[in-house]
Amino acid sequence: MEDMVVTGVTLSKNEVKITLCDVQAEPGVAATIFKELAVGGINVDMIVQNVSQKRKTDISFTINKADQQNAIKLVKEVGNDLSAGEVLVDDDVARISIVGVGMKSHHGVAALMFETLAKHGINIEMISTSDISISCIIDKKLSEDAVRALHSKFGLDKK
């Protein structure tokens, strides 16, 4: 880990997590949901979907807090059209990310991030990765602790 590629930690407290519950797991459902949000001018950041053995799924995603009311309205409408379950909203979340070039080609970076958060009692609700970042949705009240812990773990607090 001496040649760690993490060059920064970012934090956004302007996040809202929305979950549409009990969605039928069939082709076109996700497209229907996210097309409605796109038509409504809402940018979606992270998306998590996992189909259960009963062929139902919950679809969770994050948006900017400024779009919260419009997104809730649209998701409830499309959820009704799809005979889905309730819409859950959590606006006490934050997105913490570690960034750096070549994240995908260095094994163990994600594990180290997750281990560091766990050691500080910070639960991960959602995860997203790219070539240059690993992002987690966490409890907003723990976000400053997460920033300090990750800065320290990746040596970013040293000059």
N, C-alpha and C positions, 0 to 999 in steps of 0.2 A: 504494500500500500504506500511505499515511500514516493512513488511517482504518481500520486493521486491527481486526478484530472479535475477535481471539483475546484472551481474558481470563485464561486459565490453562492449565497443563500438568498432567496427572495421570499417575501411574505405578502400575501394579499388578504386583507380582512374584509374585502368587499364582495364576498361570495355568498351564494345561497344554493343549498342542495335541495332539489325537488325529486321526489320519488313517485312514480305512477305504479300502483300495486296491482297485482293479479291480472296482468296483461296476457292474453293468449300468445303463445309462442308459435307464431306462424309467419310465413313470408309477407313482407310489406307492412307489418305493424310498426316497426321502428321507423320506417320511411314515412309513414303517415304522421306519426308524432312529431318527428323532427322537421318535416316539411311545413307543418302548421306553425311551428316556432320560427322557422326561417321566414315564412310569409309575414309573420308578425314582427319581423325585424329583430329577433332575439338571437344573440350569439351564444352558442353552447360550448362549454369548455370540456370538462371531463364527462364521460358516459360510462356507466357500468350496467351490464345486463348479464344475468346468469339464469339459464332455463332450468327449472326443477324437473324432477322425474314425472311430475303431473302435467308437464307441458304448459305451465304458467310461468310467468316471470315478473319480477319487479324491475323497472327501469329507472335508474337514478342518474341524475346529471346535475352539473353546476352551471350557474349563470351569474352575471353581474347583478348585484343587489338592486341597481336602478331599474332592472327589468322584471323585478319580482312580481308585482301585481298583475301585469299583462301576461306573464308566463303562466302564473297560476290559473288565470281565467282560461287561457288557451288549452292548457293541459287538462283542466276539468272538462272542457267541451269535447276535446278529442277522446278523452277517457270515457265519457258517456257514449260517444259514437262507437267505441270499441268494446263496450260493456266491460270495462276494466273496473278495478276497485278504487279505493280511496287515493287521494293525493296528499302526500306528506311533504311538509316544508320545514327545513331547518336553516335558519339564518344566523345561527351561532357557530358557524364554521369558518375556517380560514384555509387558504392554500399555501403550503410551504413547499418550496422547491430548492433542490440543489442543482447548480448549473455548471457546465464546463464542456469543452470540446472532447469528443471521443468517449462519452459516457458508455455507449453501447459496447465498445470494444474492450472495456476494462471490467473484468469480472469482479464481483464482490462489492461494488459501489452501492447498489441498492440494498444488499443485505446489511451493510454497515450503517446506512441511513436508518433502516427499519429497526435495527438493534439499538441504535442510539436513542431513537424516539421511545422504544419500549423501556429502556433503562430509566427514562425520565417519566414513566407512567403516562405516555401519550399514545392513545389509540389511533390507529389509521382507519379512516372510514372509506376512502377511495384512493386509488393509485393510478397514475398515468406516467408513461415514459416516452421519451423521444431520443434522438441521437445526442441532444445537448442538455437534457434535463430529466429529473425524476421529481414528480410532484405528488403530494399527498394532501388529502382533505383531512383536517384534524379539528378538534374542539378549539374554538377561537380563544377561550380564556387561557389555553396552554400554549398559544402560538409564540409568545415572546420567549418562553422557556425553550421551545423547540428551536428557535433561531439561535439562541446562545449555545445550546447543546451541540447543534450541527456546526456552528462556527468553530467551536472548540475541537470537536471530533476531527474535522477536516483541516485543522491548523490555520483557519482563516482569521483567528484572533491574534496571531503572531505577526510581527512586522517583518 
